[in-house]
Structure formats: C-alpha cells, structure tokens
C-alpha cells in the first residue's frame, strides 16, 4: 500500500496534489510520502515483534537526510556502505550504536571514521579487510565489533546485477571457510566477534531462498558457538521484494517473512538485524515529469518527457519496469495509446518503456513514475549537464523541498579552468 491515490481525478501525495507541487518546484521532481515510509517501517518492525531485533534501513536505497531523520525517529538503525553514508547517518541524528557498516571495499580512513564516531558493528567481507580493521582499531586503542559476511551459495533467482549470495559473487567469504576465518579473526586483538552476516540479493519475491540461506546460517551459528565464539547477533541482510506493477505481482508479506525468521532462527537466542531499503522506500516515492512532445514515428508513437535516464536510471540499467500514470486521471473507458516513453538525453538507452499501453497523454501534461522512492534519486547524475532534480517530502497536507534543484551557476562553479588555458 502507498499514499499516492487519485482523488477527484487528481493524483495526490497524501493530501497534496502532485500538480500543485509541480507548479511550485517545476518538473521533474521526486516526491516521497512520510506516511508510506512510516507504514512500511512499522510493518517490518512489527513482523519481528517478540524477538530482540533492529531494523537497519539500507541507506543506499534513498539517503536523503529528511528520510533518514524520519526513520531514525521511528527507531530505525542504518546500514551504511561508505564513509559518506556514515556521515549522513550521523548528520541525521542516528547514534553510532544503531549503525552497521557493510561493503566489500571499506578503506582504513572509513574504518577510522566509524570507530571514532561510534559503530554497532562492521560486517567484514574478507581476511584482508579484517587485517586492516584490526590494525586501525589497535592504532586507536579500541576494539572493533565484527560480524563476518558469509556467502551461503544460494541463488536468489533475482536480476543478475542484484544477486549477491552465489559463490561467483564478489560478496562475503564462502560459508565452507567460515570456521577457519572465524578462528583467524579470534587471534586478532583489535577485533571482537559478535555475530554473522548474510545477504543473498535484492528484489526477492519468494521466501524459499531466504529460508535456505537462514537454515545454513542456523547450522553455522551452532558450529561457531561450539568452537568457542560468542555469536549473539545474526544480520540477515535485506532483499524482500516489492510490487512494481499493479497486476499480479505479489511478493511475500513482511509478516510471513517474520514468521519464517522466527521459525528458523528464533531458538538461537540471537539479536536479529535486517537491512531493508527498497521495501521501505520503493513505493513511498514517485518521479513526476512533464511531456515535452508527442512524436509520431514510422511505426510507433514517442512520448518525450523532461525526465531522463540521468534522473531515473533503473529502466536503462536493469530493464526495470515502473508504472507510468497521468496526474489527471483518465475518464472511465477512455481508450489507451501505445507509447515508447523516452527522455531527451542523446542516448538510445534513454528509454523508460517500449510499446507501453497507457492513458493518452498530450504535450504539457504530466505523468508520475510509481515505485520510484528507492534507487532513483540516489543513482541520478548530471549527465548532459542536466541538474539533479528536487526531492520533496509530503506529510499530510504539507510539503517541503528536502533537496533543491541546483542552478547552472552552481554546477559550472564546481569546475576550474587552469590559468594556463
């Protein structure tokens, strides 16, 4: 469920018409619903009720400070994958003991930043990383809490570019080597073993791969405890999918996921950490764009928008589907038109949809890309010297710009021409 619904023929964000926001800030822009973000966080939090747990929002999905502050005030922790994301979490008021640091390429400088600022744990992904973290911790005179990310060799059957749990993927250490790696970690005085980490991929629409991975995790927990390691936390990663269409796509409910976690891991006495990103932010946002031209080709009609692949790259990168709907609701029974929906960038890949049946849209009319709250604004760029688009947060009948559109002077002033030119 989200809070982007038609009312009296106008597409609303909670109690604000998206057309009214467009009139105030221009297009394109991202709009997020505070009510939807809140609802999705609470669904996940409630799904693990009765277990010691922490929902660590995966910031890579949407790292706007206002979004982080909203979720942090609800009790969320944060899953960060860079020093920049760590700084954002701290700036949003998230305490260090609710921040988990993941990622395969942490630098010594990033480790130092987190150890000095406070951290719940590092999810370490290799033995070389452990050695560097141990050295940094000893240099600072502290102990770094760690969970080792194990790769359970489970194929999540998701998109090739977002699968992370197979033996050929770059993440984690093979589960077959886990006991050896934990023995090695235990010899390092700058490290404190606190748990195990696993993450098998994103946009999973079946609980079976999760259960397969978690059963391997449960067996490993018992083995590591028998080896003398104090395994008290299990970081289960994220990855639970969301519906990108309004048709028959029905991913598992958070309550069903929670019941499975409780059944497989509930007897181990471990604190459970999960790292959802898309599930919280995806359906909480839309991208609003205006039609520049409707162009008749030889065998197709092109809907040319002012949004482009630099604003929303998922369709170009992943072949991802986003429902595209008019801001003014089509009349009942109105015929649909088949469009290729494209942007103005000089790339054939700047295409959002091919041969998409839609309500008729005319030049100057606006549309919304649904389910654009995750991996939209965070993956945008200024390709073709196009400014980053604004982000807007709605709460009830009020809205605020939470990232402004930069002007061209701001963009140009980032560059420097050497004196010798």
Long-range contacts (C-beta under 8 A, 24 or more apart in sequence): 1-36, 1-39, 1-283, 2-33, 2-36, 2-283, 2-284, 2-370, 3-33, 3-35, 3-36, 4-33, 4-36, 4-286, 4-368, 4-370, 6-329, 9-328, 9-329, 10-327, 10-328, 10-329, 11-325, 11-326, 11-327, 11-328, 11-329, 11-368, 13-286, 13-394, 13-399, 14-394, 14-395, 14-396, 14-397, 15-394, 15-396, 15-397, 16-394, 16-397, 16-398, 16-399, 18-286, 18-288, 18-327, 18-366, 18-368, 19-327, 19-328, 19-366, 21-288, 21-392, 21-394, 21-399, 22-288, 22-290, 22-327, 22-366, 25-390, 25-392, 25-401, 25-405, 26-390, 26-405, 27-288, 27-289, 27-290, 27-306, 27-307, 27-366, 28-287, 28-288, 28-289, 28-290, 28-305, 28-306, 28-307, 28-311, 28-389, 29-287, 29-288, 29-389, 29-390, 29-391, 29-392, 29-405, 30-285, 30-286, 30-287, 30-288, 30-372, 30-373, 30-376, 30-377, 30-389, 30-390, 30-391, 30-392, 31-285, 31-286, 31-287, 31-288, 31-391, 31-392, 31-393, 31-394, 31-399, 32-62, 32-64, 32-67, 32-281, 32-284, 32-285, 32-373, 32-391, 32-392, 32-393, 32-394, 32-402, 33-284, 33-285, 33-394, 34-70, 34-393, 34-394, 34-395, 34-396, 35-395, 35-396, 36-283, 36-284, 36-373, 37-67, 37-70, 37-71, 37-280, 37-281, 37-284, 37-373, 38-70, 38-74, 40-279, 40-280, 40-281, 40-283, 40-284, 41-71, 41-74, 41-76, 41-280, 42-74, 43-254, 43-255, 44-254, 44-258, 44-274, 44-276, 44-279, 44-280, 45-74, 45-75, 46-254, 46-255, 46-258, 47-254, 47-255, 47-257, 47-258, 47-259, 48-258, 48-261, 48-262, 48-272, 48-274, 49-258, 50-262, 51-261, 51-262, 51-266, 51-271, 51-272, 52-270, 52-271, 52-272, 53-271, 53-272, 53-273, 53-274, 54-98, 54-120, 54-271, 54-272, 54-273, 54-274, 55-274, 55-276, 56-98, 56-99, 56-100, 56-235, 56-273, 56-274, 56-275, 57-275, 57-276, 57-277, 57-280, 58-238, 58-275, 58-276, 58-277, 58-278, 59-85, 59-88, 59-89, 59-277, 60-85, 60-277, 60-375, 60-378, 61-277, 61-278, 61-280, 61-281, 61-282, 61-373, 61-374, 61-375, 61-378, 62-277, 62-281, 62-285, 62-373, 62-374, 62-375, 62-376, 62-377, 62-378, 63-88, 63-378, 64-377, 64-391, 64-393, 64-402, 64-403, 65-91, 65-92, 65-402, 66-393, 66-400, 66-402, 67-281, 67-393, 67-402, 68-92, 68-94, 69-93, 70-393, 71-280, 72-98, 77-120, 77-273, 79-238, 79-275, 79-277, 82-110, 83-107, 83-109, 83-110, 83-113, 83-114, 86-110, 86-113, 86-114, 86-117, 87-113, 90-117, 96-120, 100-235, 100-273, 100-275, 102-149, 102-197, 102-199, 102-275, 104-129, 104-170, 104-171, 106-132, 106-133, 108-132, 108-135, 108-136, 111-136, 111-137, 111-144, 112-136, 112-139, 112-140, 115-140, 115-142, 115-144, 116-140, 119-144, 119-145, 120-145, 121-145, 121-146, 121-147, 121-194, 121-195, 121-233, 121-235, 122-146, 122-147, 123-147, 123-148, 123-149, 123-197, 123-235, 124-148, 124-149, 124-185, 125-149, 125-171, 125-172, 125-173, 126-173, 127-173, 127-181, 127-184, 130-181, 130-184, 130-185, 130-188, 130-191, 131-188, 133-190, 133-191, 134-188, 134-189, 134-190, 134-191, 135-190, 136-190, 137-190, 137-191, 138-189, 138-190, 142-190, 143-189, 143-190, 143-191, 143-192, 144-190, 144-191, 144-192, 145-192, 145-194, 146-185, 146-191, 146-192, 146-193, 146-194, 147-193, 147-194, 147-195, 147-196, 147-197, 147-233, 147-235, 148-172, 148-173, 148-178, 148-181, 148-182, 148-185, 148-193, 148-196, 148-197, 149-173, 149-197, 149-198, 149-199, 150-174, 150-175, 150-178, 150-196, 150-197, 150-198, 150-217, 150-220, 151-175, 151-198, 152-198, 152-200, 152-212, 152-213, 152-216, 152-217, 154-200, 154-209, 154-212, 154-213, 154-216, 155-209, 156-200, 156-201, 156-204, 156-209, 156-239, 157-204, 157-206, 157-209, 158-201, 158-202, 158-203, 158-204, 158-239, 158-241, 159-202, 159-203, 159-318, 161-317, 161-318, 162-201, 162-202, 162-203, 162-318, 163-200, 163-201, 164-199, 164-200, 164-201, 164-202, 165-198, 165-199, 165-200, 165-201, 165-209, 165-213, 171-199, 172-197, 172-198, 172-199, 175-216, 175-220, 178-220, 178-223, 178-224, 179-223, 179-224, 179-227, 182-224, 182-227, 182-229, 183-227, 186-228, 186-229, 193-229, 193-230, 193-231, 194-230, 194-231, 194-232, 194-233, 195-231, 195-232, 195-233, 195-234, 195-235, 195-270, 195-271, 195-273, 196-220, 196-221, 196-224, 196-231, 196-233, 196-234, 196-235, 197-235, 197-237, 198-234, 198-235, 198-236, 198-237, 199-235, 199-236, 199-237, 199-238, 199-239, 199-275, 200-237, 200-239, 201-239, 202-238, 202-239, 202-241, 202-278, 203-239, 203-241, 203-242, 203-278, 204-239, 204-240, 204-241, 204-251, 205-241, 205-249, 205-250, 205-251, 205-252, 206-252, 207-252, 207-256, 207-257, 207-260, 210-236, 210-239, 210-240, 210-257, 210-260, 211-260, 211-264, 214-260, 214-261, 214-264, 214-265, 215-264, 217-265, 218-264, 218-265, 218-268, 221-268, 221-270, 222-268, 231-270, 232-269, 232-270, 232-271, 233-270, 233-271, 233-272, 233-273, 234-265, 234-268, 234-270, 234-271, 234-272, 234-273, 235-273, 235-274, 235-275, 236-261, 236-265, 236-272, 236-273, 236-274, 236-275, 237-274, 237-275, 238-274, 238-275, 238-276, 238-277, 238-278, 238-279, 240-276, 240-279, 241-278, 241-279, 242-278, 242-279, 242-282, 242-283, 242-371, 243-283, 243-371, 244-282, 244-320, 244-321, 244-322, 244-323, 244-370, 244-371, 245-321, 245-323, 246-323, 254-279, 277-374, 278-374, 278-375, 280-374, 281-373, 281-374, 282-371, 282-372, 282-373, 282-374, 283-370, 283-371, 283-373, 284-373, 285-371, 285-372, 285-373, 285-374, 285-376, 286-368, 286-369, 286-370, 286-371, 286-372, 286-373, 287-311, 287-312, 287-322, 287-368, 287-369, 287-372, 287-376, 287-389, 288-327, 288-366, 288-367, 288-368, 288-369, 289-366, 289-367, 289-368, 289-369, 290-364, 290-365, 290-366, 290-367, 291-361, 291-362, 291-363, 291-364, 291-365, 291-366, 291-367, 292-344, 292-363, 293-363, 294-361, 294-362, 294-363, 297-340, 300-338, 300-339, 300-340, 300-355, 301-337, 301-338, 301-339, 301-340, 302-339, 302-340, 302-341, 302-342, 303-339, 303-340, 303-341, 303-342, 303-358, 303-361, 304-342, 304-343, 304-344, 305-341, 305-342, 305-343, 305-344, 305-352, 305-367, 306-343, 306-344, 307-343, 307-352, 307-369, 307-389, 308-343, 308-344, 308-345, 308-350, 308-383, 308-384, 308-386, 309-343, 309-345, 309-347, 309-349, 309-350, 309-351, 309-383, 310-345, 310-380, 310-381, 310-382, 310-383, 310-384, 310-386, 311-343, 311-376, 311-380, 311-386, 311-389, 312-352, 312-369, 312-372, 312-376, 312-380, 313-379, 313-380, 313-381, 314-375, 314-376, 314-379, 315-351, 315-352, 315-353, 316-347, 316-349, 316-350, 316-351, 317-379, 321-353, 322-352, 322-353, 322-369, 322-370, 322-371, 322-372, 323-369, 323-370, 323-371, 324-352, 324-353, 324-356, 324-358, 324-367, 324-368, 324-369, 324-370, 325-358, 325-359, 325-367, 325-368, 325-370, 326-358, 326-359, 326-361, 326-365, 326-366, 326-367, 326-368, 327-365, 327-366, 327-367, 327-368, 328-365, 328-366, 330-359, 330-360, 334-359, 334-360, 335-360, 336-360, 337-361, 344-384, 345-383, 345-384, 345-386, 346-384, 377-403, 382-411, 385-411, 387-411
